[in-house]
Amino acid sequence: MSVELTFLTRDGCHLCETAREQVTTGIGARDVTVTEVDVDADPELQDRYGWDVPVVLLDGRQHSFHRVDPGRLSRALDAILARRA
C-alpha cells in the first residue's frame, strides 16, 4: 500500500527547490504517492504552515519542515511500509 506524501511549498521558495530534490532522493523506488500543494492557494494551509514551508507530511502527519533530510525521510518511509506489510 502506497504512502501518501504531501509536499507543501510555494512559488519562489529557494528552500522548497532544495527540499524537492531531497524528497525525491529520500523516496527512492518506494511505493509513495506525492502530492505537491502550494500553501498560498489555501488560506487554512497558509495560516498553519505559511512560515514553515517547505513541509513534508506523511499520511497526513508532519514529518519535516524548512529542510528535508533524505536519510531520515527514507527511514520513516521504510518504517511506515514495514508496519503495513
C-alpha positions, -999 to 999 in steps of 0.1 A, spaced: 0 0 0 13 34 -10 24 60 15 8 95 9 35 122 9 22 157 8 48 184 -1 37 218 10 55 246 -9 51 280 -25 64 297 -57 97 314 -53 108 294 -23 145 285 -26 143 261 4 114 244 -14 135 238 -45 163 221 -25 137 202 -4 120 189 -36 153 173 -46 158 158 -11 123 144 -12 130 126 -45 162 112 -31 146 100 1 117 83 -17 139 63 -40 120 34 -55 95 31 -26 57 30 -32 49 66 -24 23 89 -39 35 125 -39 11 155 -39 26 189 -41 4 217 -27 10 255 -29 2 268 6 -7 302 -8 -36 286 -27 -53 276 5 -59 302 33 -60 275 60 -27 259 49 -12 294 46 -22 302 82 -10 269 95 23 264 76 30 298 59 62 304 77 74 268 78 75 258 41 86 235 28 67 210 48 65 172 43 35 153 56 35 115 56 0 101 56 -12 135 69 13 137 97 40 163 97 74 147 91 97 177 84 97 214 77 122 240 64 147 213 54 144 177 44 169 151 55 167 123 28 181 97 51 156 105 78 127 105 53 139 72 39 139 56 73 104 70 81 91 56 48 106 22 55 90 21 90 56 30 76 58 5 48 71 -23 72 40 -17 95 17 -22 65 34 -55 54 
